[in-house]
Amino acid sequence: MDLSQLQQLIDTMYSEKDRKRGASGTFLWLMEEVGELAAAIANGTQEDKEGEFADVLAWLATLANVEGIDLDKAMRKYSEGCPGCGGMVCRCNEKP
Amino acid sequence: MDLSQLQQLIDTMYSEKDRKRGASGTFLWLMEEVGELAAAIANGTQEDKEGEFADVLAWLATLANVEGIDLDKAMRKYSEGCPGCGGMVCRCNEKP
């Protein structure tokens, strides 16, 4: 699945509710899923983690839809190398 | 860019540091980026938001790499319909 397909899929599935809820309300639901991901990483099976990663990614795509952001275009920030050092293998010293 | 390419790109760029840092440390950096995304949504330009969505997605991919999760496989949870109601257009009443 590519990022454009992901956003389109999520848009078809959820856009009516998304647009009514707006960015702030959508961010709250994203945070709930982030919390569930934390719990799965701390204490879950690989299957639990897989499900929670999917939910976080789905809600991130929903939020991008609400905000009019094209995730594929956004990721061009990384496609030519690390935004910090420019390397295809990062040599930054920050965020160890 | 598809989800497998995204994970591979991020793995090439950051895997050495990622594996040393582990899941907990990586989660902290993801949370920093989530905070920056919130700030961009509240008070940023479309360009700011685009950059922050990319950073959150990159750190989510990094965390998935650390945890051995295949995001493309994980998203099959959504590819046949909403995991809640099964519809390609969601009819769930929860999460309005």
N, CA and C atoms of all chains as a GROMACS GRO file, in nm:
protein
  576
    1MET      N    1   0.084  -0.119   0.000
    1MET     CA    2   0.000   0.000   0.000
    1MET      C    3   0.088   0.125   0.000
    2ASP      N    4   0.061   0.217  -0.092
    2ASP     CA    5   0.142   0.339  -0.087
    2ASP      C    6   0.068   0.447  -0.006
    3LEU      N    7   0.142   0.553   0.023
    3LEU     CA    8   0.087   0.654   0.115
    3LEU      C    9  -0.037   0.722   0.056
    4SER      N   10  -0.041   0.740  -0.074
    4SER     CA   11  -0.159   0.802  -0.136
    4SER      C   12  -0.280   0.709  -0.126
    5GLN      N   13  -0.257   0.580  -0.152
    5GLN     CA   14  -0.366   0.482  -0.137
    5GLN      C   15  -0.416   0.479   0.006
    6LEU      N   16  -0.322   0.483   0.101
    6LEU     CA   17  -0.359   0.483   0.243
    6LEU      C   18  -0.449   0.602   0.275
    7GLN      N   19  -0.406   0.721   0.232
    7GLN     CA   20  -0.489   0.839   0.262
    7GLN      C   21  -0.625   0.831   0.194
    8GLN      N   22  -0.628   0.777   0.070
    8GLN     CA   23  -0.755   0.766  -0.003
    8GLN      C   24  -0.848   0.667   0.066
    9LEU      N   25  -0.791   0.553   0.107
    9LEU     CA   26  -0.869   0.450   0.176
    9LEU      C   27  -0.934   0.506   0.302
   10ILE      N   28  -0.852   0.575   0.381
   10ILE     CA   29  -0.899   0.631   0.508
   10ILE      C   30  -0.999   0.744   0.483
   11ASP      N   31  -0.976   0.820   0.376
   11ASP     CA   32  -1.069   0.927   0.341
   11ASP      C   33  -1.206   0.869   0.306
   12THR      N   34  -1.208   0.765   0.224
   12THR     CA   35  -1.335   0.699   0.187
   12THR      C   36  -1.406   0.648   0.312
   13MET      N   37  -1.328   0.590   0.402
   13MET     CA   38  -1.384   0.522   0.519
   13MET      C   39  -1.438   0.622   0.623
   14TYR      N   40  -1.365   0.732   0.643
   14TYR     CA   41  -1.391   0.814   0.761
   14TYR      C   42  -1.412   0.964   0.735
   15SER      N   43  -1.405   1.010   0.608
   15SER     CA   44  -1.397   1.155   0.587
   15SER      C   45  -1.520   1.231   0.638
   16GLU      N   46  -1.637   1.170   0.630
   16GLU     CA   47  -1.756   1.245   0.672
   16GLU      C   48  -1.746   1.281   0.821
   17LYS      N   49  -1.712   1.179   0.903
   17LYS     CA   50  -1.698   1.207   1.048
   17LYS      C   51  -1.577   1.296   1.075
   18ASP      N   52  -1.468   1.273   1.000
   18ASP     CA   53  -1.345   1.351   1.021
   18ASP      C   54  -1.369   1.499   1.007
   19ARG      N   55  -1.438   1.535   0.898
   19ARG     CA   56  -1.453   1.678   0.868
   19ARG      C   57  -1.544   1.745   0.972
   20LYS      N   58  -1.643   1.671   1.019
   20LYS     CA   59  -1.729   1.727   1.125
   20LYS      C   60  -1.652   1.748   1.253
   21ARG      N   61  -1.562   1.652   1.285
   21ARG     CA   62  -1.490   1.654   1.413
   21ARG      C   63  -1.382   1.760   1.415
   22GLY      N   64  -1.317   1.781   1.299
   22GLY     CA   65  -1.210   1.880   1.288
   22GLY      C   66  -1.078   1.830   1.344
   23ALA      N   67  -0.974   1.914   1.336
   23ALA     CA   68  -0.838   1.873   1.369
   23ALA      C   69  -0.820   1.846   1.519
   24SER      N   70  -0.876   1.932   1.604
   24SER     CA   71  -0.851   1.915   1.749
   24SER      C   72  -0.910   1.785   1.800
   25GLY      N   73  -1.036   1.757   1.762
   25GLY     CA   74  -1.101   1.634   1.805
   25GLY      C   75  -1.031   1.511   1.747
   26THR      N   76  -0.985   1.522   1.625
   26THR     CA   77  -0.915   1.410   1.561
   26THR      C   78  -0.782   1.385   1.630
   27PHE      N   79  -0.714   1.492   1.669
   27PHE     CA   80  -0.586   1.478   1.741
   27PHE      C   81  -0.607   1.403   1.873
   28LEU      N   82  -0.716   1.431   1.942
   28LEU     CA   83  -0.745   1.359   2.068
   28LEU      C   84  -0.757   1.209   2.045
   29TRP      N   85  -0.827   1.168   1.938
   29TRP     CA   86  -0.840   1.024   1.910
   29TRP      C   87  -0.705   0.964   1.869
   30LEU      N   88  -0.626   1.042   1.796
   30LEU     CA   89  -0.491   0.994   1.763
   30LEU      C   90  -0.412   0.969   1.890
   31MET      N   91  -0.426   1.060   1.988
   31MET     CA   92  -0.352   1.042   2.114
   31MET      C   93  -0.399   0.919   2.190
   32GLU      N   94  -0.528   0.889   2.183
   32GLU     CA   95  -0.575   0.766   2.247
   32GLU      C   96  -0.504   0.645   2.186
   33GLU      N   97  -0.493   0.645   2.054
   33GLU     CA   98  -0.428   0.532   1.987
   33GLU      C   99  -0.279   0.526   2.019
   34VAL      N  100  -0.217   0.643   2.033
   34VAL     CA  101  -0.075   0.647   2.071
   34VAL      C  102  -0.056   0.584   2.210
   35GLY      N  103  -0.150   0.613   2.298
   35GLY     CA  104  -0.145   0.552   2.432
   35GLY      C  105  -0.160   0.400   2.425
   36GLU      N  106  -0.248   0.354   2.340
   36GLU     CA  107  -0.267   0.208   2.324
   36GLU      C  108  -0.142   0.144   2.262
   37LEU      N  109  -0.076   0.217   2.173
   37LEU     CA  110   0.050   0.167   2.116
   37LEU      C  111   0.156   0.154   2.225
   38ALA      N  112   0.164   0.255   2.311
   38ALA     CA  113   0.260   0.250   2.422
   38ALA      C  114   0.234   0.127   2.509
   39ALA      N  115   0.107   0.102   2.540
   39ALA     CA  116   0.071  -0.014   2.623
   39ALA      C  117   0.109  -0.145   2.553
   40ALA      N  118   0.086  -0.152   2.423
   40ALA     CA  119   0.119  -0.275   2.348
   40ALA      C  120   0.270  -0.298   2.346
   41ILE      N  121   0.347  -0.189   2.329
   41ILE     CA  122   0.493  -0.202   2.328
   41ILE      C  123   0.542  -0.247   2.466
   42ALA      N  124   0.482  -0.190   2.569
   42ALA     CA  125   0.526  -0.223   2.706
   42ALA      C  126   0.489  -0.365   2.744
   43ASN      N  127   0.374  -0.411   2.696
   43ASN     CA  128   0.319  -0.533   2.757
   43ASN      C  129   0.233  -0.617   2.661
   44GLY      N  130   0.253  -0.604   2.530
   44GLY     CA  131   0.165  -0.675   2.438
   44GLY      C  132   0.239  -0.777   2.353
   45THR      N  133   0.161  -0.854   2.278
   45THR     CA  134   0.216  -0.950   2.182
   45THR      C  135   0.251  -0.876   2.053
   46GLN      N  136   0.319  -0.945   1.963
   46GLN     CA  137   0.348  -0.885   1.832
   46GLN      C  138   0.217  -0.852   1.759
   47GLU      N  139   0.116  -0.937   1.777
   47GLU     CA  140  -0.014  -0.913   1.712
   47GLU      C  141  -0.080  -0.786   1.768
   48ASP      N  142  -0.072  -0.769   1.901
   48ASP     CA  143  -0.124  -0.646   1.962
   48ASP      C  144  -0.054  -0.523   1.904
   49LYS      N  145   0.080  -0.532   1.898
   49LYS     CA  146   0.158  -0.418   1.848
   49LYS      C  147   0.121  -0.386   1.704
   50GLU      N  148   0.109  -0.490   1.621
   50GLU     CA  149   0.074  -0.471   1.480
   50GLU      C  150  -0.058  -0.395   1.468
   51GLY      N  151  -0.157  -0.436   1.548
   51GLY     CA  152  -0.288  -0.370   1.545
   51GLY      C  153  -0.280  -0.226   1.587
   52GLU      N  154  -0.199  -0.197   1.689
   52GLU     CA  155  -0.190  -0.059   1.739
   52GLU      C  156  -0.110   0.030   1.644
   53PHE      N  157  -0.004  -0.024   1.582
   53PHE     CA  158   0.066   0.054   1.479
   53PHE      C  159  -0.030   0.091   1.366
   54ALA      N  160  -0.114  -0.005   1.325
   54ALA     CA  161  -0.211   0.022   1.218
   54ALA      C  162  -0.306   0.133   1.260
   55ASP      N  163  -0.355   0.128   1.384
   55ASP     CA  164  -0.449   0.230   1.431
   55ASP      C  165  -0.385   0.369   1.436
   56VAL      N  166  -0.261   0.376   1.485
   56VAL     CA  167  -0.193   0.507   1.490
   56VAL      C  168  -0.174   0.560   1.348
   57LEU      N  169  -0.132   0.473   1.258
   57LEU     CA  170  -0.109   0.517   1.120
   57LEU      C  171  -0.241   0.561   1.054
   58ALA      N  172  -0.349   0.488   1.082
   58ALA     CA  173  -0.480   0.524   1.026
   58ALA      C  174  -0.525   0.661   1.077
   59TRP      N  175  -0.507   0.685   1.209
   59TRP     CA  176  -0.548   0.814   1.264
   59TRP      C  177  -0.457   0.928   1.221
   60LEU      N  178  -0.329   0.898   1.198
   60LEU     CA  179  -0.238   0.999   1.145
   60LEU      C  180  -0.279   1.036   1.002
   61ALA      N  181  -0.320   0.936   0.924
   61ALA     CA  182  -0.367   0.962   0.787
   61ALA      C  183  -0.497   1.043   0.790
   62THR      N  184  -0.586   1.010   0.885
   62THR     CA  185  -0.710   1.086   0.901
   62THR      C  186  -0.680   1.232   0.932
   63LEU      N  187  -0.588   1.253   1.025
   63LEU     CA  188  -0.552   1.390   1.065
   63LEU      C  189  -0.489   1.465   0.946
   64ALA      N  190  -0.407   1.396   0.869
   64ALA     CA  191  -0.347   1.458   0.749
   64ALA      C  192  -0.458   1.495   0.650
   65ASN      N  193  -0.558   1.409   0.635
   65ASN     CA  194  -0.672   1.441   0.547
   65ASN      C  195  -0.745   1.566   0.595
   66VAL      N  196  -0.770   1.572   0.726
   66VAL     CA  197  -0.841   1.689   0.781
   66VAL      C  198  -0.761   1.818   0.755
   67GLU      N  199  -0.627   1.806   0.767
   67GLU     CA  200  -0.541   1.923   0.752
   67GLU      C  201  -0.499   1.950   0.607
   68GLY      N  202  -0.544   1.866   0.514
   68GLY     CA  203  -0.509   1.888   0.372
   68GLY      C  204  -0.364   1.864   0.340
   69ILE      N  205  -0.302   1.770   0.413
   69ILE     CA  206  -0.159   1.738   0.391
   69ILE      C  207  -0.147   1.608   0.313
   70ASP      N  208  -0.064   1.609   0.209
   70ASP     CA  209  -0.035   1.493   0.126
   70ASP      C  210   0.089   1.425   0.185
   71LEU      N  211   0.068   1.308   0.246
   71LEU     CA  212   0.178   1.243   0.318
   71LEU      C  213   0.290   1.199   0.223
   72ASP      N  214   0.253   1.159   0.102
   72ASP     CA  215   0.356   1.118   0.006
   72ASP      C  216   0.447   1.237  -0.027
   73LYS      N  217   0.385   1.351  -0.050
   73LYS     CA  218   0.463   1.473  -0.079
   73LYS      C  219   0.547   1.511   0.044
   74ALA      N  220   0.485   1.499   0.163
   74ALA     CA  221   0.556   1.535   0.287
   74ALA      C  222   0.683   1.452   0.305
   75MET      N  223   0.676   1.323   0.268
   75MET     CA  224   0.790   1.234   0.292
   75MET      C  225   0.908   1.260   0.199
   76ARG      N  226   0.888   1.350   0.101
   76ARG     CA  227   1.003   1.390   0.019
   76ARG      C  228   1.111   1.456   0.106
   77LYS      N  229   1.071   1.503   0.223
   77LYS     CA  230   1.168   1.558   0.320
   77LYS      C  231   1.278   1.457   0.350
   78TYR      N  232   1.245   1.329   0.345
   78TYR     CA  233   1.340   1.223   0.380
   78TYR      C  234   1.394   1.146   0.259
   79SER      N  235   1.335   1.164   0.140
   79SER     CA  236   1.365   1.071   0.031
   79SER      C  237   1.505   1.090  -0.026
   80GLU      N  238   1.563   1.209  -0.008
   80GLU     CA  239   1.699   1.231  -0.060
   80GLU      C  240   1.804   1.222   0.050
   81GLY      N  241   1.762   1.184   0.171
   81GLY     CA  242   1.857   1.172   0.281
   81GLY      C  243   1.802   1.232   0.409
   82CYS      N  244   1.875   1.211   0.518
   82CYS     CA  245   1.835   1.266   0.648
   82CYS      C  246   1.822   1.418   0.641
   83PRO      N  247   1.707   1.473   0.686
   83PRO     CA  248   1.691   1.619   0.681
   83PRO      C  249   1.795   1.693   0.767
   84GLY      N  250   1.855   1.622   0.865
   84GLY     CA  251   1.955   1.686   0.951
   84GLY      C  252   2.091   1.696   0.885
   85CYS      N  253   2.143   1.584   0.835
   85CYS     CA  254   2.281   1.580   0.784
   85CYS      C  255   2.290   1.555   0.634
   86GLY      N  256   2.177   1.518   0.573
   86GLY     CA  257   2.177   1.494   0.428
   86GLY      C  258   2.221   1.355   0.387
   87GLY      N  259   2.270   1.276   0.483
   87GLY     CA  260   2.323   1.143   0.450
   87GLY      C  261   2.213   1.039   0.431
   88MET      N  262   2.235   0.944   0.339
   88MET     CA  263   2.140   0.832   0.327
   88MET      C  264   2.154   0.741   0.449
   89VAL      N  265   2.275   0.740   0.509
   89VAL     CA  266   2.292   0.683   0.642
   89VAL      C  267   2.324   0.801   0.734
   90CYS      N  268   2.234   0.826   0.829
   90CYS     CA  269   2.243   0.946   0.914
   90CYS      C  270   2.373   0.950   0.993
   91ARG      N  271   2.436   1.068   0.992
   91ARG     CA  272   2.557   1.089   1.074
   91ARG      C  273   2.535   1.200   1.178
   92CYS      N  274   2.409   1.238   1.199
   92CYS     CA  275   2.379   1.342   1.298
   92CYS      C  276   2.420   1.295   1.438
   93ASN      N  277   2.458   1.391   1.520
   93ASN     CA  278   2.490   1.356   1.659
   93ASN      C  279   2.373   1.382   1.754
   94GLU      N  280   2.274   1.456   1.709
   94GLU     CA  281   2.158   1.480   1.794
   94GLU      C  282   2.066   1.357   1.792
   95LYS      N  283   1.976   1.349   1.885
   95LYS     CA  284   1.882   1.236   1.899
   95LYS      C  285   1.952   1.100   1.896
   96PRO      N  286   2.046   1.078   1.989
   96PRO     CA  287   2.118   0.950   1.993
   96PRO      C  288   2.024   0.835   2.031
   97MET      N  289   0.548   0.676  -0.263
   97MET     CA  290   0.626   0.589  -0.173
   97MET      C  291   0.532   0.490  -0.104
   98ASP      N  292   0.565   0.361  -0.109
   98ASP     CA  293   0.479   0.268  -0.036
   98ASP      C  294   0.535   0.243   0.104
   99LEU      N  295   0.456   0.178   0.187
   99LEU     CA  296   0.493   0.164   0.329
   99LEU      C  297   0.620   0.081   0.347
  100SER      N  298   0.641  -0.017   0.260
  100SER     CA  299   0.763  -0.098   0.270
  100SER      C  300   0.886  -0.016   0.233
  101GLN      N  301   0.872   0.064   0.128
  101GLN     CA  302   0.983   0.152   0.089
  101GLN      C  303   1.013   0.252   0.200
  102LEU      N  304   0.908   0.304   0.262
  102LEU     CA  305   0.925   0.399   0.372
  102LEU      C  306   1.005   0.334   0.486
  103GLN      N  307   0.963   0.214   0.525
  103GLN     CA  308   1.035   0.148   0.636
  103GLN      C  309   1.179   0.117   0.597
  104GLN      N  310   1.200   0.077   0.472
  104GLN     CA  311   1.336   0.044   0.426
  104GLN      C  312   1.424   0.169   0.424
  105LEU      N  313   1.367   0.279   0.374
  105LEU     CA  314   1.442   0.405   0.368
  105LEU      C  315   1.485   0.448   0.508
  106ILE      N  316   1.391   0.443   0.600
  106ILE     CA  317   1.418   0.487   0.738
  106ILE      C  318   1.514   0.388   0.806
  107ASP      N  319   1.502   0.262   0.774
  107ASP     CA  320   1.593   0.162   0.829
  107ASP      C  321   1.738   0.189   0.783
  108THR      N  322   1.753   0.216   0.654
  108THR     CA  323   1.887   0.247   0.601
  108THR      C  324   1.945   0.370   0.670
  109MET      N  325   1.857   0.469   0.690
  109MET     CA  326   1.902   0.598   0.741
  109MET      C  327   1.935   0.595   0.890
  110TYR      N  328   1.855   0.521   0.966
  110TYR     CA  329   1.863   0.536   1.112
  110TYR      C  330   1.879   0.408   1.193
  111SER      N  331   1.886   0.291   1.128
  111SER     CA  332   1.874   0.166   1.206
  111SER      C  333   1.984   0.148   1.310
  112GLU      N  334   2.104   0.194   1.279
  112GLU     CA  335   2.212   0.171   1.375
  112GLU      C  336   2.181   0.241   1.509
  113LYS      N  337   2.144   0.368   1.500
  113LYS     CA  338   2.109   0.442   1.623
  113LYS      C  339   1.981   0.387   1.686
  114ASP      N  340   1.884   0.349   1.600
  114ASP     CA  341   1.755   0.299   1.650
  114ASP      C  342   1.774   0.178   1.740
  115ARG      N  343   1.854   0.083   1.691
  115ARG     CA  344   1.866  -0.043   1.765
  115ARG      C  345   1.938  -0.022   1.898
  116LYS      N  346   2.034   0.070   1.897
  116LYS     CA  347   2.103   0.102   2.023
  116LYS      C  348   2.007   0.166   2.123
  117ARG      N  349   1.920   0.253   2.072
  117ARG     CA  350   1.832   0.331   2.159
  117ARG      C  351   1.718   0.247   2.216
  118GLY      N  352   1.670   0.154   2.134
  118GLY     CA  353   1.560   0.066   2.177
  118GLY      C  354   1.424   0.133   2.167
  119ALA      N  355   1.320   0.058   2.203
  119ALA     CA  356   1.182   0.104   2.182
  119ALA      C  357   1.146   0.221   2.274
  120SER      N  358   1.184   0.215   2.401
  120SER     CA  359   1.141   0.321   2.496
  120SER      C  360   1.201   0.456   2.456
  121GLY      N  361   1.330   0.458   2.427
  121GLY     CA  362   1.395   0.582   2.388
  121GLY      C  363   1.341   0.634   2.256
  122THR      N  364   1.311   0.544   2.164
  122THR     CA  365   1.256   0.584   2.034
  122THR      C  366   1.115   0.641   2.051
  123PHE      N  367   1.039   0.581   2.142
  123PHE     CA  368   0.904   0.632   2.170
  123PHE      C  369   0.910   0.777   2.221
  124LEU      N  370   1.008   0.806   2.306
  124LEU     CA  371   1.022   0.944   2.357
  124LEU      C  372   1.043   1.044   2.243
  125TRP      N  373   1.130   1.007   2.147
  125TRP     CA  374   1.154   1.098   2.034
  125TRP      C  375   1.030   1.111   1.947
  126LEU      N  376   0.956   1.000   1.932
  126LEU     CA  377   0.829   1.008   1.857
  126LEU      C  378   0.735   1.108   1.925
  127MET      N  379   0.731   1.102   2.060
  127MET     CA  380   0.642   1.194   2.134
  127MET      C  381   0.685   1.339   2.116
  128GLU      N  382   0.816   1.364   2.108
  128GLU     CA  383   0.862   1.501   2.082
  128GLU      C  384   0.805   1.550   1.949
  129GLU      N  385   0.810   1.464   1.848
  129GLU     CA  386   0.760   1.502   1.715
  129GLU      C  387   0.608   1.519   1.715
  130VAL      N  388   0.538   1.437   1.793
  130VAL     CA  389   0.392   1.451   1.806
  130VAL      C  390   0.360   1.589   1.867
  131GLY      N  391   0.440   1.631   1.964
  131GLY     CA  392   0.421   1.764   2.024
  131GLY      C  393   0.443   1.874   1.922
  132GLU      N  394   0.544   1.857   1.838
  132GLU     CA  395   0.572   1.958   1.735
  132GLU      C  396   0.460   1.961   1.630
  133LEU      N  397   0.402   1.843   1.602
  133LEU     CA  398   0.288   1.838   1.510
  133LEU      C  399   0.168   1.914   1.569
  134ALA      N  400   0.144   1.894   1.699
  134ALA     CA  401   0.035   1.966   1.765
  134ALA      C  402   0.055   2.116   1.754
  135ALA      N  403   0.179   2.160   1.776
  135ALA     CA  404   0.209   2.304   1.768
  135ALA      C  405   0.187   2.356   1.626
  136ALA      N  406   0.227   2.277   1.527
  136ALA     CA  407   0.210   2.320   1.387
  136ALA      C  408   0.063   2.328   1.350
  137ILE      N  409  -0.017   2.230   1.398
  137ILE     CA  410  -0.161   2.233   1.370
  137ILE      C  411  -0.226   2.355   1.437
  138ALA      N  412  -0.183   2.383   1.559
  138ALA     CA  413  -0.242   2.495   1.633
  138ALA      C  414  -0.205   2.630   1.574
  139ASN      N  415  -0.081   2.639   1.523
  139ASN     CA  416  -0.028   2.773   1.495
  139ASN      C  417   0.072   2.779   1.380
  140GLY      N  418   0.071   2.681   1.291
  140GLY     CA  419   0.173   2.679   1.187
  140GLY      C  420   0.117   2.697   1.048
  141THR      N  421   0.206   2.710   0.951
  141THR     CA  422   0.169   2.718   0.810
  141THR      C  423   0.149   2.576   0.756
  142GLN      N  424   0.096   2.566   0.634
  142GLN     CA  425   0.081   2.434   0.572
  142GLN      C  426   0.219   2.368   0.556
  143GLU      N  427   0.322   2.449   0.528
  143GLU     CA  428   0.457   2.395   0.513
  143GLU      C  429   0.509   2.339   0.646
  144ASP      N  430   0.483   2.411   0.755
  144ASP     CA  431   0.520   2.362   0.888
  144ASP      C  432   0.453   2.228   0.916
  145LYS      N  433   0.322   2.223   0.889
  145LYS     CA  434   0.246   2.100   0.916
  145LYS      C  435   0.301   1.985   0.833
  146GLU      N  436   0.327   2.011   0.705
  146GLU     CA  437   0.379   1.906   0.617
  146GLU      C  438   0.508   1.847   0.674
  147GLY      N  439   0.598   1.934   0.720
  147GLY     CA  440   0.725   1.889   0.778
  147GLY      C  441   0.704   1.807   0.904
  148GLU      N  442   0.610   1.846   0.987
  148GLU     CA  443   0.586   1.775   1.113
  148GLU      C  444   0.515   1.641   1.090
  149PHE      N  445   0.422   1.638   0.995
  149PHE     CA  446   0.361   1.508   0.960
  149PHE      C  447   0.471   1.411   0.912
  150ALA      N  448   0.564   1.461   0.830
  150ALA     CA  449   0.672   1.375   0.780
  150ALA      C  450   0.757   1.323   0.897
  151ASP      N  451   0.787   1.410   0.992
  151ASP     CA  452   0.870   1.368   1.106
  151ASP      C  453   0.800   1.264   1.192
  152VAL      N  454   0.670   1.284   1.217
  152VAL     CA  455   0.595   1.185   1.297
  152VAL      C  456   0.593   1.051   1.223
  153LEU      N  457   0.568   1.056   1.094
  153LEU     CA  458   0.562   0.932   1.016
  153LEU      C  459   0.698   0.863   1.013
  154ALA      N  460   0.805   0.941   1.001
  154ALA     CA  461   0.940   0.883   1.000
  154ALA      C  462   0.971   0.816   1.134
  155TRP      N  463   0.935   0.881   1.244
  155TRP     CA  464   0.962   0.822   1.376
  155TRP      C  465   0.871   0.702   1.405
  156LEU      N  466   0.750   0.706   1.351
  156LEU     CA  467   0.661   0.590   1.366
  156LEU      C  468   0.720   0.471   1.289
  157ALA      N  469   0.775   0.497   1.170
  157ALA     CA  470   0.838   0.390   1.091
  157ALA      C  471   0.963   0.338   1.164
  158THR      N  472   1.039   0.428   1.224
  158THR     CA  473   1.157   0.388   1.303
  158THR      C  474   1.115   0.297   1.418
  159LEU      N  475   1.010   0.336   1.488
  159LEU     CA  476   0.962   0.257   1.602
  159LEU      C  477   0.913   0.119   1.554
  160ALA      N  478   0.844   0.117   1.441
  160ALA     CA  479   0.800  -0.011   1.384
  160ALA      C  480   0.921  -0.097   1.348
  161ASN      N  481   1.025  -0.036   1.295
  161ASN     CA  482   1.147  -0.112   1.265
  161ASN      C  483   1.207  -0.172   1.392
  162VAL      N  484   1.216  -0.092   1.496
  162VAL     CA  485   1.272  -0.140   1.624
  162VAL      C  486   1.190  -0.258   1.678
  163GLU      N  487   1.058  -0.249   1.659
  163GLU     CA  488   0.968  -0.351   1.713
  163GLU      C  489   0.944  -0.469   1.618
  164GLY      N  490   1.005  -0.463   1.499
  164GLY     CA  491   0.989  -0.573   1.404
  164GLY      C  492   0.848  -0.584   1.346
  165ILE      N  493   0.783  -0.467   1.330
  165ILE     CA  494   0.647  -0.464   1.274
  165ILE      C  495   0.652  -0.417   1.128
  166ASP      N  496   0.583  -0.490   1.042
  166ASP     CA  497   0.571  -0.458   0.900
  166ASP      C  498   0.445  -0.373   0.883
  167LEU      N  499   0.462  -0.244   0.856
  167LEU     CA  500   0.347  -0.152   0.851
  167LEU      C  501   0.252  -0.187   0.737
  168ASP      N  502   0.306  -0.235   0.626
  168ASP     CA  503   0.219  -0.271   0.514
  168ASP      C  504   0.128  -0.388   0.554
  169LYS      N  505   0.186  -0.486   0.619
  169LYS     CA  506   0.106  -0.601   0.667
  169LYS      C  507   0.005  -0.552   0.772
  170ALA      N  508   0.051  -0.465   0.863
  170ALA     CA  509  -0.036  -0.414   0.969
  170ALA      C  510  -0.160  -0.345   0.912
  171MET      N  511  -0.142  -0.271   0.800
  171MET     CA  512  -0.254  -0.194   0.745
  171MET      C  513  -0.359  -0.281   0.677
  172ARG      N  514  -0.332  -0.411   0.666
  172ARG     CA  515  -0.438  -0.500   0.614
  172ARG      C  516  -0.560  -0.498   0.707
  173LYS      N  517  -0.538  -0.456   0.833
  173LYS     CA  518  -0.649  -0.440   0.928
  173LYS      C  519  -0.758  -0.349   0.869
  174TYR      N  520  -0.716  -0.252   0.785
  174TYR     CA  521  -0.811  -0.155   0.729
  174TYR      C  522  -0.844  -0.179   0.582
  175SER      N  523  -0.770  -0.267   0.514
  175SER     CA  524  -0.782  -0.270   0.367
  175SER      C  525  -0.914  -0.329   0.319
  176GLU      N  526  -0.981  -0.409   0.401
  176GLU     CA  527  -1.109  -0.466   0.359
  176GLU      C  528  -1.229  -0.392   0.420
  177GLY      N  529  -1.201  -0.286   0.493
  177GLY     CA  530  -1.309  -0.208   0.554
  177GLY      C  531  -1.273  -0.166   0.696
  178CYS      N  532  -1.358  -0.083   0.755
  178CYS     CA  533  -1.338  -0.036   0.892
  178CYS      C  534  -1.331  -0.156   0.988
  179PRO      N  535  -1.228  -0.165   1.073
  179PRO     CA  536  -1.218  -0.277   1.167
  179PRO      C  537  -1.336  -0.282   1.266
  180GLY      N  538  -1.404  -0.168   1.284
  180GLY     CA  539  -1.517  -0.166   1.377
  180GLY      C  540  -1.645  -0.224   1.316
  181CYS      N  541  -1.683  -0.173   1.199
  181CYS     CA  542  -1.813  -0.210   1.140
  181CYS      C  543  -1.800  -0.290   1.012
  182GLY      N  544  -1.680  -0.296   0.955
  182GLY     CA  545  -1.659  -0.373   0.832
  182GLY      C  546  -1.692  -0.296   0.705
  183GLY      N  547  -1.749  -0.176   0.718
  183GLY     CA  548  -1.789  -0.100   0.598
  183GLY      C  549  -1.673  -0.028   0.532
  184MET      N  550  -1.678  -0.016   0.398
  184MET     CA  551  -1.576   0.066   0.330
  184MET      C  552  -1.602   0.214   0.360
  185VAL      N  553  -1.730   0.247   0.388
  185VAL     CA  554  -1.762   0.377   0.447
  185VAL      C  555  -1.811   0.347   0.589
  186CYS      N  556  -1.735   0.392   0.688
  186CYS     CA  557  -1.761   0.355   0.828
  186CYS      C  558  -1.900   0.398   0.874
  187ARG      N  559  -1.968   0.306   0.942
  187ARG     CA  560  -2.099   0.338   0.998
  187ARG      C  561  -2.098   0.323   1.151
  188CYS      N  562  -1.977   0.315   1.211
  188CYS     CA  563  -1.967   0.301   1.356
  188CYS      C  564  -2.024   0.425   1.426
  189ASN      N  565  -2.079   0.404   1.543
  189ASN     CA  566  -2.126   0.520   1.621
  189ASN      C  567  -2.024   0.568   1.723
  190GLU      N  568  -1.924   0.486   1.750
  190GLU     CA  569  -1.821   0.529   1.846
  190GLU      C  570  -1.725   0.626   1.776
  191LYS      N  571  -1.649   0.696   1.854
  191LYS     CA  572  -1.552   0.796   1.802
  191LYS      C  573  -1.614   0.894   1.703
  192PRO      N  574  -1.718   0.967   1.747
  192PRO     CA  575  -1.782   1.065   1.656
  192PRO      C  576  -1.688   1.181   1.625
   0.00000   0.00000   0.00000
